[in-house]
Amino acid sequence: KPFLSGVFTGKMWLEDMLKGRNERFRRMFGMRKHVFMSFVQELRDTCGLKDSRHVCAEEQVAIFL
């Protein structure tokens, strides 16, 4: 059975997590929101991480974590 249900896309779910409670985000990803965003930016700057055609860089990192 899929983890997500309803009409949420992965991007919508991640946006909801980023707007939601700090503790929930930290439990899910093992870091605070600002650390996650800094990590994504570091991967963009040093490793060439880019948005793909259908998945943004933030969502790619969230999937990996």
PDB file of N, CA, C, O and CB in Angstrom:
ATOM      1  N   LYS A   1       0.848  -1.179   0.000  1.00  0.00           N
ATOM      2  CA  LYS A   1       0.000   0.000   0.000  1.00  0.00           C
ATOM      3  C   LYS A   1       0.897   1.246   0.000  1.00  0.00           C
ATOM      4  O   LYS A   1       1.876   1.292   0.745  1.00  0.00           O
ATOM      5  CB  LYS A   1      -0.966  -0.004   1.231  1.00  0.00           C
ATOM      6  N   PRO A   2       0.582   2.247  -0.815  1.00  0.00           N
ATOM      7  CA  PRO A   2       1.414   3.453  -0.873  1.00  0.00           C
ATOM      8  C   PRO A   2       1.434   4.193   0.455  1.00  0.00           C
ATOM      9  O   PRO A   2       0.448   4.206   1.192  1.00  0.00           O
ATOM     10  CB  PRO A   2       0.918   4.381  -1.968  1.00  0.00           C
ATOM     11  N   PHE A   3       2.576   4.810   0.748  1.00  0.00           N
ATOM     12  CA  PHE A   3       2.715   5.595   1.970  1.00  0.00           C
ATOM     13  C   PHE A   3       1.830   6.833   1.919  1.00  0.00           C
ATOM     14  O   PHE A   3       1.203   7.197   2.915  1.00  0.00           O
ATOM     15  CB  PHE A   3       4.179   5.997   2.186  1.00  0.00           C
ATOM     16  N   LEU A   4       1.779   7.480   0.756  1.00  0.00           N
ATOM     17  CA  LEU A   4       0.966   8.681   0.595  1.00  0.00           C
ATOM     18  C   LEU A   4      -0.395   8.309   0.049  1.00  0.00           C
ATOM     19  O   LEU A   4      -0.518   7.406  -0.779  1.00  0.00           O
ATOM     20  CB  LEU A   4       1.656   9.695  -0.330  1.00  0.00           C
ATOM     21  N   SER A   5      -1.396   8.994   0.505  1.00  0.00           N
ATOM     22  CA  SER A   5      -2.728   8.779  -0.043  1.00  0.00           C
ATOM     23  C   SER A   5      -3.340  10.137  -0.350  1.00  0.00           C
ATOM     24  O   SER A   5      -2.819  11.166   0.080  1.00  0.00           O
ATOM     25  CB  SER A   5      -3.627   7.966   0.942  1.00  0.00           C
ATOM     26  N   GLY A   6      -4.418  10.145  -1.075  1.00  0.00           N
ATOM     27  CA  GLY A   6      -5.067  11.401  -1.414  1.00  0.00           C
ATOM     28  C   GLY A   6      -4.448  12.039  -2.642  1.00  0.00           C
ATOM     29  O   GLY A   6      -3.900  11.355  -3.507  1.00  0.00           O
ATOM     30  N   VAL A   7      -4.543  13.352  -2.706  1.00  0.00           N
ATOM     31  CA  VAL A   7      -4.119  14.059  -3.904  1.00  0.00           C
ATOM     32  C   VAL A   7      -2.751  14.722  -3.756  1.00  0.00           C
ATOM     33  O   VAL A   7      -2.339  15.463  -4.649  1.00  0.00           O
ATOM     34  CB  VAL A   7      -5.141  15.094  -4.264  1.00  0.00           C
ATOM     35  N   PHE A   8      -2.045  14.484  -2.671  1.00  0.00           N
ATOM     36  CA  PHE A   8      -0.718  15.058  -2.486  1.00  0.00           C
ATOM     37  C   PHE A   8       0.260  14.488  -3.497  1.00  0.00           C
ATOM     38  O   PHE A   8       0.355  13.272  -3.662  1.00  0.00           O
ATOM     39  CB  PHE A   8      -0.217  14.807  -1.067  1.00  0.00           C
ATOM     40  N   THR A   9       0.985  15.364  -4.170  1.00  0.00           N
ATOM     41  CA  THR A   9       2.146  14.931  -4.941  1.00  0.00           C
ATOM     42  C   THR A   9       3.336  14.961  -3.993  1.00  0.00           C
ATOM     43  O   THR A   9       3.233  15.488  -2.885  1.00  0.00           O
ATOM     44  CB  THR A   9       2.388  15.844  -6.212  1.00  0.00           C
ATOM     45  N   GLY A  10       4.458  14.403  -4.416  1.00  0.00           N
ATOM     46  CA  GLY A  10       5.652  14.457  -3.581  1.00  0.00           C
ATOM     47  C   GLY A  10       6.068  15.878  -3.272  1.00  0.00           C
ATOM     48  O   GLY A  10       6.454  16.183  -2.143  1.00  0.00           O
ATOM     49  N   LYS A  11       5.993  16.751  -4.262  1.00  0.00           N
ATOM     50  CA  LYS A  11       6.370  18.152  -4.060  1.00  0.00           C
ATOM     51  C   LYS A  11       5.425  18.817  -3.066  1.00  0.00           C
ATOM     52  O   LYS A  11       5.866  19.569  -2.196  1.00  0.00           O
ATOM     53  CB  LYS A  11       6.361  18.919  -5.400  1.00  0.00           C
ATOM     54  N   MET A  12       4.142  18.547  -3.188  1.00  0.00           N
ATOM     55  CA  MET A  12       3.162  19.125  -2.262  1.00  0.00           C
ATOM     56  C   MET A  12       3.412  18.632  -0.839  1.00  0.00           C
ATOM     57  O   MET A  12       3.309  19.402   0.116  1.00  0.00           O
ATOM     58  CB  MET A  12       1.725  18.773  -2.703  1.00  0.00           C
ATOM     59  N   TRP A  13       3.739  17.352  -0.703  1.00  0.00           N
ATOM     60  CA  TRP A  13       4.013  16.782   0.611  1.00  0.00           C
ATOM     61  C   TRP A  13       5.237  17.448   1.232  1.00  0.00           C
ATOM     62  O   TRP A  13       5.227  17.792   2.413  1.00  0.00           O
ATOM     63  CB  TRP A  13       4.222  15.260   0.509  1.00  0.00           C
ATOM     64  N   LEU A  14       6.296  17.629   0.434  1.00  0.00           N
ATOM     65  CA  LEU A  14       7.505  18.260   0.951  1.00  0.00           C
ATOM     66  C   LEU A  14       7.232  19.712   1.339  1.00  0.00           C
ATOM     67  O   LEU A  14       7.708  20.166   2.379  1.00  0.00           O
ATOM     68  CB  LEU A  14       8.636  18.189  -0.088  1.00  0.00           C
ATOM     69  N   GLU A  15       6.486  20.438   0.535  1.00  0.00           N
ATOM     70  CA  GLU A  15       6.125  21.816   0.876  1.00  0.00           C
ATOM     71  C   GLU A  15       5.333  21.859   2.175  1.00  0.00           C
ATOM     72  O   GLU A  15       5.538  22.750   2.999  1.00  0.00           O
ATOM     73  CB  GLU A  15       5.314  22.460  -0.259  1.00  0.00           C
ATOM     74  N   ASP A  16       4.435  20.906   2.361  1.00  0.00           N
ATOM     75  CA  ASP A  16       3.664  20.814   3.599  1.00  0.00           C
ATOM     76  C   ASP A  16       4.590  20.548   4.785  1.00  0.00           C
ATOM     77  O   ASP A  16       4.414  21.135   5.853  1.00  0.00           O
ATOM     78  CB  ASP A  16       2.598  19.705   3.491  1.00  0.00           C
ATOM     79  N   MET A  17       5.563  19.675   4.604  1.00  0.00           N
ATOM     80  CA  MET A  17       6.531  19.391   5.666  1.00  0.00           C
ATOM     81  C   MET A  17       7.344  20.638   6.004  1.00  0.00           C
ATOM     82  O   MET A  17       7.587  20.922   7.177  1.00  0.00           O
ATOM     83  CB  MET A  17       7.470  18.243   5.248  1.00  0.00           C
ATOM     84  N   LEU A  18       7.763  21.381   4.982  1.00  0.00           N
ATOM     85  CA  LEU A  18       8.571  22.579   5.212  1.00  0.00           C
ATOM     86  C   LEU A  18       7.775  23.688   5.890  1.00  0.00           C
ATOM     87  O   LEU A  18       8.349  24.504   6.611  1.00  0.00           O
ATOM     88  CB  LEU A  18       9.136  23.086   3.896  1.00  0.00           C
ATOM     89  N   LYS A  19       6.480  23.731   5.673  1.00  0.00           N
ATOM     90  CA  LYS A  19       5.623  24.741   6.306  1.00  0.00           C
ATOM     91  C   LYS A  19       5.119  24.286   7.674  1.00  0.00           C
ATOM     92  O   LYS A  19       4.641  25.098   8.466  1.00  0.00           O
ATOM     93  CB  LYS A  19       4.435  25.063   5.402  1.00  0.00           C
ATOM     94  N   GLY A  20       5.228  23.001   7.944  1.00  0.00           N
ATOM     95  CA  GLY A  20       4.644  22.431   9.152  1.00  0.00           C
ATOM     96  C   GLY A  20       5.531  22.530  10.375  1.00  0.00           C
ATOM     97  O   GLY A  20       6.445  23.351  10.447  1.00  0.00           O
ATOM     98  N   ARG A  21       5.238  21.681  11.319  1.00  0.00           N
ATOM     99  CA  ARG A  21       5.919  21.688  12.613  1.00  0.00           C
ATOM    100  C   ARG A  21       7.380  21.303  12.472  1.00  0.00           C
ATOM    101  O   ARG A  21       7.725  20.362  11.758  1.00  0.00           O
ATOM    102  CB  ARG A  21       5.227  20.743  13.584  1.00  0.00           C
ATOM    103  N   ASN A  22       8.237  22.053  13.169  1.00  0.00           N
ATOM    104  CA  ASN A  22       9.679  21.818  13.105  1.00  0.00           C
ATOM    105  C   ASN A  22      10.053  20.422  13.585  1.00  0.00           C
ATOM    106  O   ASN A  22      10.891  19.758  12.975  1.00  0.00           O
ATOM    107  CB  ASN A  22      10.413  22.857  13.931  1.00  0.00           C
ATOM    108  N   GLU A  23       9.439  19.977  14.668  1.00  0.00           N
ATOM    109  CA  GLU A  23       9.793  18.672  15.235  1.00  0.00           C
ATOM    110  C   GLU A  23       9.430  17.535  14.284  1.00  0.00           C
ATOM    111  O   GLU A  23      10.178  16.566  14.157  1.00  0.00           O
ATOM    112  CB  GLU A  23       9.090  18.469  16.581  1.00  0.00           C
ATOM    113  N   ARG A  24       8.306  17.650  13.631  1.00  0.00           N
ATOM    114  CA  ARG A  24       7.900  16.620  12.660  1.00  0.00           C
ATOM    115  C   ARG A  24       8.919  16.521  11.525  1.00  0.00           C
ATOM    116  O   ARG A  24       9.289  15.420  11.116  1.00  0.00           O
ATOM    117  CB  ARG A  24       6.494  16.933  12.086  1.00  0.00           C
ATOM    118  N   PHE A  25       9.370  17.666  11.019  1.00  0.00           N
ATOM    119  CA  PHE A  25      10.369  17.681   9.953  1.00  0.00           C
ATOM    120  C   PHE A  25      11.673  17.048  10.437  1.00  0.00           C
ATOM    121  O   PHE A  25      12.279  16.240   9.734  1.00  0.00           O
ATOM    122  CB  PHE A  25      10.620  19.125   9.465  1.00  0.00           C
ATOM    123  N   ARG A  26      12.094  17.419  11.634  1.00  0.00           N
ATOM    124  CA  ARG A  26      13.348  16.890  12.171  1.00  0.00           C
ATOM    125  C   ARG A  26      13.292  15.378  12.357  1.00  0.00           C
ATOM    126  O   ARG A  26      14.264  14.677  12.074  1.00  0.00           O
ATOM    127  CB  ARG A  26      13.675  17.560  13.497  1.00  0.00           C
ATOM    128  N   ARG A  27      12.161  14.879  12.830  1.00  0.00           N
ATOM    129  CA  ARG A  27      12.023  13.423  12.988  1.00  0.00           C
ATOM    130  C   ARG A  27      12.053  12.715  11.642  1.00  0.00           C
ATOM    131  O   ARG A  27      12.628  11.633  11.520  1.00  0.00           O
ATOM    132  CB  ARG A  27      10.723  13.084  13.723  1.00  0.00           C
ATOM    133  N   MET A  28      11.438  13.315  10.637  1.00  0.00           N
ATOM    134  CA  MET A  28      11.352  12.685   9.319  1.00  0.00           C
ATOM    135  C   MET A  28      12.704  12.667   8.605  1.00  0.00           C
ATOM    136  O   MET A  28      13.069  11.664   7.991  1.00  0.00           O
ATOM    137  CB  MET A  28      10.325  13.411   8.460  1.00  0.00           C
ATOM    138  N   PHE A  29      13.447  13.775   8.684  1.00  0.00           N
ATOM    139  CA  PHE A  29      14.667  13.913   7.889  1.00  0.00           C
ATOM    140  C   PHE A  29      15.952  13.917   8.703  1.00  0.00           C
ATOM    141  O   PHE A  29      17.043  13.911   8.131  1.00  0.00           O
ATOM    142  CB  PHE A  29      14.598  15.163   7.099  1.00  0.00           C
ATOM    143  N   GLY A  30      15.843  13.927  10.012  1.00  0.00           N
ATOM    144  CA  GLY A  30      17.031  13.872  10.851  1.00  0.00           C
ATOM    145  C   GLY A  30      17.792  15.179  10.935  1.00  0.00           C
ATOM    146  O   GLY A  30      18.941  15.197  11.375  1.00  0.00           O
ATOM    147  N   MET A  31      17.168  16.279  10.519  1.00  0.00           N
ATOM    148  CA  MET A  31      17.805  17.595  10.588  1.00  0.00           C
ATOM    149  C   MET A  31      16.732  18.670  10.599  1.00  0.00           C
ATOM    150  O   MET A  31      15.576  18.422  10.256  1.00  0.00           O
ATOM    151  CB  MET A  31      18.782  17.808   9.400  1.00  0.00           C
ATOM    152  N   ARG A  32      17.131  19.846  10.991  1.00  0.00           N
ATOM    153  CA  ARG A  32      16.199  20.973  10.996  1.00  0.00           C
ATOM    154  C   ARG A  32      16.004  21.494   9.579  1.00  0.00           C
ATOM    155  O   ARG A  32      16.800  21.218   8.682  1.00  0.00           O
ATOM    156  CB  ARG A  32      16.706  22.101  11.921  1.00  0.00           C
ATOM    157  N   LYS A  33      14.934  22.250   9.400  1.00  0.00           N
ATOM    158  CA  LYS A  33      14.580  22.742   8.063  1.00  0.00           C
ATOM    159  C   LYS A  33      15.688  23.575   7.442  1.00  0.00           C
ATOM    160  O   LYS A  33      16.021  23.392   6.271  1.00  0.00           O
ATOM    161  CB  LYS A  33      13.308  23.562   8.129  1.00  0.00           C
ATOM    162  N   HIS A  34      16.266  24.496   8.223  1.00  0.00           N
ATOM    163  CA  HIS A  34      17.306  25.360   7.657  1.00  0.00           C
ATOM    164  C   HIS A  34      18.553  24.559   7.286  1.00  0.00           C
ATOM    165  O   HIS A  34      19.248  24.906   6.331  1.00  0.00           O
ATOM    166  CB  HIS A  34      17.673  26.471   8.650  1.00  0.00           C
ATOM    167  N   VAL A  35      18.840  23.500   8.025  1.00  0.00           N
ATOM    168  CA  VAL A  35      19.976  22.642   7.698  1.00  0.00           C
ATOM    169  C   VAL A  35      19.693  21.882   6.404  1.00  0.00           C
ATOM    170  O   VAL A  35      20.572  21.754   5.552  1.00  0.00           O
ATOM    171  CB  VAL A  35      20.273  21.656   8.855  1.00  0.00           C
ATOM    172  N   PHE A  36      18.476  21.382   6.259  1.00  0.00           N
ATOM    173  CA  PHE A  36      18.075  20.690   5.031  1.00  0.00           C
ATOM    174  C   PHE A  36      18.240  21.604   3.824  1.00  0.00           C
ATOM    175  O   PHE A  36      18.817  21.205   2.812  1.00  0.00           O
ATOM    176  CB  PHE A  36      16.617  20.203   5.133  1.00  0.00           C
ATOM    177  N   MET A  37      17.731  22.840   3.930  1.00  0.00           N
ATOM    178  CA  MET A  37      17.818  23.771   2.804  1.00  0.00           C
ATOM    179  C   MET A  37      19.270  24.140   2.507  1.00  0.00           C
ATOM    180  O   MET A  37      19.641  24.275   1.341  1.00  0.00           O
ATOM    181  CB  MET A  37      17.002  25.037   3.094  1.00  0.00           C
ATOM    182  N   SER A  38      20.095  24.306   3.538  1.00  0.00           N
ATOM    183  CA  SER A  38      21.524  24.575   3.335  1.00  0.00           C
ATOM    184  C   SER A  38      22.208  23.391   2.675  1.00  0.00           C
ATOM    185  O   SER A  38      23.065  23.564   1.808  1.00  0.00           O
ATOM    186  CB  SER A  38      22.209  24.900   4.670  1.00  0.00           C
ATOM    187  N   PHE A  39      21.829  22.186   3.085  1.00  0.00           N
ATOM    188  CA  PHE A  39      22.382  20.964   2.497  1.00  0.00           C
ATOM    189  C   PHE A  39      22.044  20.874   1.014  1.00  0.00           C
ATOM    190  O   PHE A  39      22.908  20.560   0.196  1.00  0.00           O
ATOM    191  CB  PHE A  39      21.854  19.726   3.235  1.00  0.00           C
ATOM    192  N   VAL A  40      20.799  21.146   0.670  1.00  0.00           N
ATOM    193  CA  VAL A  40      20.387  21.136  -0.738  1.00  0.00           C
ATOM    194  C   VAL A  40      21.192  22.169  -1.520  1.00  0.00           C
ATOM    195  O   VAL A  40      21.664  21.882  -2.620  1.00  0.00           O
ATOM    196  CB  VAL A  40      18.866  21.419  -0.872  1.00  0.00           C
ATOM    197  N   GLN A  41      21.352  23.367  -0.962  1.00  0.00           N
ATOM    198  CA  GLN A  41      22.115  24.411  -1.657  1.00  0.00           C
ATOM    199  C   GLN A  41      23.575  24.005  -1.826  1.00  0.00           C
ATOM    200  O   GLN A  41      24.171  24.256  -2.873  1.00  0.00           O
ATOM    201  CB  GLN A  41      22.025  25.740  -0.892  1.00  0.00           C
ATOM    202  N   GLU A  42      24.148  23.384  -0.809  1.00  0.00           N
ATOM    203  CA  GLU A  42      25.536  22.904  -0.904  1.00  0.00           C
ATOM    204  C   GLU A  42      25.674  21.854  -2.006  1.00  0.00           C
ATOM    205  O   GLU A  42      26.646  21.870  -2.761  1.00  0.00           O
ATOM    206  CB  GLU A  42      26.000  22.316   0.448  1.00  0.00           C
ATOM    207  N   LEU A  43      24.713  20.952  -2.099  1.00  0.00           N
ATOM    208  CA  LEU A  43      24.740  19.950  -3.170  1.00  0.00           C
ATOM    209  C   LEU A  43      24.589  20.604  -4.540  1.00  0.00           C
ATOM    210  O   LEU A  43      25.202  20.158  -5.510  1.00  0.00           O
ATOM    211  CB  LEU A  43      23.628  18.913  -2.959  1.00  0.00           C
ATOM    212  N   ARG A  44      23.788  21.647  -4.625  1.00  0.00           N
ATOM    213  CA  ARG A  44      23.658  22.395  -5.886  1.00  0.00           C
ATOM    214  C   ARG A  44      24.998  23.033  -6.260  1.00  0.00           C
ATOM    215  O   ARG A  44      25.450  22.929  -7.400  1.00  0.00           O
ATOM    216  CB  ARG A  44      22.555  23.488  -5.766  1.00  0.00           C
ATOM    217  N   ASP A  45      25.621  23.692  -5.285  1.00  0.00           N
ATOM    218  CA  ASP A  45      26.842  24.458  -5.542  1.00  0.00           C
ATOM    219  C   ASP A  45      28.059  23.587  -5.805  1.00  0.00           C
ATOM    220  O   ASP A  45      28.861  23.899  -6.685  1.00  0.00           O
ATOM    221  CB  ASP A  45      27.125  25.359  -4.384  1.00  0.00           C
ATOM    222  N   THR A  46      28.209  22.505  -5.060  1.00  0.00           N
ATOM    223  CA  THR A  46      29.447  21.723  -5.141  1.00  0.00           C
ATOM    224  C   THR A  46      29.332  20.436  -5.942  1.00  0.00           C
ATOM    225  O   THR A  46      30.334  19.931  -6.447  1.00  0.00           O
ATOM    226  CB  THR A  46      29.908  21.391  -3.772  1.00  0.00           C
ATOM    227  N   CYS A  47      28.135  19.904  -6.065  1.00  0.00           N
ATOM    228  CA  CYS A  47      27.969  18.605  -6.725  1.00  0.00           C
ATOM    229  C   CYS A  47      27.141  18.679  -7.998  1.00  0.00           C
ATOM    230  O   CYS A  47      26.965  17.673  -8.686  1.00  0.00           O
ATOM    231  CB  CYS A  47      27.332  17.631  -5.778  1.00  0.00           C
ATOM    232  N   GLY A  48      26.639  19.846  -8.308  1.00  0.00           N
ATOM    233  CA  GLY A  48      25.865  19.994  -9.534  1.00  0.00           C
ATOM    234  C   GLY A  48      24.444  19.470  -9.465  1.00  0.00           C
ATOM    235  O   GLY A  48      23.835  19.193 -10.498  1.00  0.00           O
ATOM    236  N   LEU A  49      23.911  19.331  -8.263  1.00  0.00           N
ATOM    237  CA  LEU A  49      22.520  18.888  -8.137  1.00  0.00           C
ATOM    238  C   LEU A  49      21.607  19.893  -8.828  1.00  0.00           C
ATOM    239  O   LEU A  49      21.738  21.100  -8.629  1.00  0.00           O
ATOM    240  CB  LEU A  49      22.118  18.721  -6.642  1.00  0.00           C
ATOM    241  N   LYS A  50      20.690  19.391  -9.636  1.00  0.00           N
ATOM    242  CA  LYS A  50      19.758  20.248 -10.372  1.00  0.00           C
ATOM    243  C   LYS A  50      18.360  19.665 -10.308  1.00  0.00           C
ATOM    244  O   LYS A  50      18.170  18.467 -10.100  1.00  0.00           O
ATOM    245  CB  LYS A  50      20.203  20.417 -11.839  1.00  0.00           C
ATOM    246  N   ASP A  51      17.388  20.545 -10.494  1.00  0.00           N
ATOM    247  CA  ASP A  51      16.020  20.072 -10.662  1.00  0.00           C
ATOM    248  C   ASP A  51      15.968  19.228 -11.924  1.00  0.00           C
ATOM    249  O   ASP A  51      16.569  19.584 -12.938  1.00  0.00           O
ATOM    250  CB  ASP A  51      15.006  21.262 -10.733  1.00  0.00           C
ATOM    251  N   SER A  52      15.262  18.126 -11.868  1.00  0.00           N
ATOM    252  CA  SER A  52      15.039  17.348 -13.087  1.00  0.00           C
ATOM    253  C   SER A  52      13.760  17.859 -13.738  1.00  0.00           C
ATOM    254  O   SER A  52      13.151  18.819 -13.265  1.00  0.00           O
ATOM    255  CB  SER A  52      14.946  15.805 -12.782  1.00  0.00           C
ATOM    256  N   ARG A  53      13.376  17.233 -14.783  1.00  0.00           N
ATOM    257  CA  ARG A  53      12.177  17.672 -15.499  1.00  0.00           C
ATOM    258  C   ARG A  53      10.926  17.606 -14.621  1.00  0.00           C
ATOM    259  O   ARG A  53      10.037  18.450 -14.729  1.00  0.00           O
ATOM    260  CB  ARG A  53      11.976  16.821 -16.745  1.00  0.00           C
ATOM    261  N   HIS A  54      10.869  16.597 -13.755  1.00  0.00           N
ATOM    262  CA  HIS A  54       9.656  16.387 -12.962  1.00  0.00           C
ATOM    263  C   HIS A  54       9.867  16.447 -11.453  1.00  0.00           C
ATOM    264  O   HIS A  54       8.894  16.461 -10.699  1.00  0.00           O
ATOM    265  CB  HIS A  54       9.066  15.070 -13.310  1.00  0.00           C
ATOM    266  N   VAL A  55      11.127  16.485 -10.994  1.00  0.00           N
ATOM    267  CA  VAL A  55      11.396  16.430  -9.553  1.00  0.00           C
ATOM    268  C   VAL A  55      12.409  17.517  -9.187  1.00  0.00           C
ATOM    269  O   VAL A  55      13.514  17.556  -9.728  1.00  0.00           O
ATOM    270  CB  VAL A  55      11.926  15.017  -9.136  1.00  0.00           C
ATOM    271  N   CYS A  56      12.020  18.392  -8.267  1.00  0.00           N
ATOM    272  CA  CYS A  56      12.926  19.461  -7.846  1.00  0.00           C
ATOM    273  C   CYS A  56      14.051  18.877  -6.981  1.00  0.00           C
ATOM    274  O   CYS A  56      13.939  17.769  -6.457  1.00  0.00           O
ATOM    275  CB  CYS A  56      12.149  20.564  -7.065  1.00  0.00           C
ATOM    276  N   ALA A  57      15.127  19.641  -6.848  1.00  0.00           N
ATOM    277  CA  ALA A  57      16.292  19.182  -6.095  1.00  0.00           C
ATOM    278  C   ALA A  57      15.930  18.855  -4.647  1.00  0.00           C
ATOM    279  O   ALA A  57      16.409  17.863  -4.097  1.00  0.00           O
ATOM    280  CB  ALA A  57      17.393  20.239  -6.131  1.00  0.00           C
ATOM    281  N   GLU A  58      15.094  19.678  -4.031  1.00  0.00           N
ATOM    282  CA  GLU A  58      14.696  19.432  -2.641  1.00  0.00           C
ATOM    283  C   GLU A  58      13.979  18.095  -2.500  1.00  0.00           C
ATOM    284  O   GLU A  58      14.212  17.354  -1.546  1.00  0.00           O
ATOM    285  CB  GLU A  58      13.794  20.564  -2.135  1.00  0.00           C
ATOM    286  N   GLU A  59      13.121  17.798  -3.440  1.00  0.00           N
ATOM    287  CA  GLU A  59      12.402  16.524  -3.396  1.00  0.00           C
ATOM    288  C   GLU A  59      13.356  15.356  -3.634  1.00  0.00           C
ATOM    289  O   GLU A  59      13.211  14.304  -3.010  1.00  0.00           O
ATOM    290  CB  GLU A  59      11.271  16.506  -4.439  1.00  0.00           C
ATOM    291  N   GLN A  60      14.325  15.527  -4.526  1.00  0.00           N
ATOM    292  CA  GLN A  60      15.315  14.476  -4.768  1.00  0.00           C
ATOM    293  C   GLN A  60      16.075  14.147  -3.485  1.00  0.00           C
ATOM    294  O   GLN A  60      16.277  12.977  -3.161  1.00  0.00           O
ATOM    295  CB  GLN A  60      16.299  14.903  -5.874  1.00  0.00           C
ATOM    296  N   VAL A  61      16.496  15.183  -2.756  1.00  0.00           N
ATOM    297  CA  VAL A  61      17.221  14.969  -1.499  1.00  0.00           C
ATOM    298  C   VAL A  61      16.310  14.324  -0.460  1.00  0.00           C
ATOM    299  O   VAL A  61      16.738  13.424   0.263  1.00  0.00           O
ATOM    300  CB  VAL A  61      17.783  16.302  -0.959  1.00  0.00           C
ATOM    301  N   ALA A  62      15.071  14.769  -0.379  1.00  0.00           N
ATOM    302  CA  ALA A  62      14.121  14.181   0.570  1.00  0.00           C
ATOM    303  C   ALA A  62      13.917  12.695   0.286  1.00  0.00           C
ATOM    304  O   ALA A  62      13.853  11.889   1.214  1.00  0.00           O
ATOM    305  CB  ALA A  62      12.773  14.921   0.511  1.00  0.00           C
ATOM    306  N   ILE A  63      13.815  12.332  -0.985  1.00  0.00           N
ATOM    307  CA  ILE A  63      13.660  10.922  -1.355  1.00  0.00           C
ATOM    308  C   ILE A  63      14.891  10.135  -0.924  1.00  0.00           C
ATOM    309  O   ILE A  63      14.772   9.032  -0.392  1.00  0.00           O
ATOM    310  CB  ILE A  63      13.430  10.774  -2.881  1.00  0.00           C
ATOM    311  N   PHE A  64      16.068  10.699  -1.154  1.00  0.00           N
ATOM    312  CA  PHE A  64      17.314  10.027  -0.783  1.00  0.00           C
ATOM    313  C   PHE A  64      17.398   9.807   0.722  1.00  0.00           C
ATOM    314  O   PHE A  64      17.806   8.740   1.182  1.00  0.00           O
ATOM    315  CB  PHE A  64      18.517  10.837  -1.259  1.00  0.00           C
ATOM    316  N   LEU A  65      17.010  10.823   1.482  1.00  0.00           N
ATOM    317  CA  LEU A  65      17.085  10.708   2.945  1.00  0.00           C
ATOM    318  C   LEU A  65      16.056   9.728   3.465  1.00  0.00           C
ATOM    319  O   LEU A  65      15.972   9.503   4.672  1.00  0.00           O
ATOM    320  CB  LEU A  65      16.884  12.073   3.608  1.00  0.00           C
TER     321      LEU A  65
END
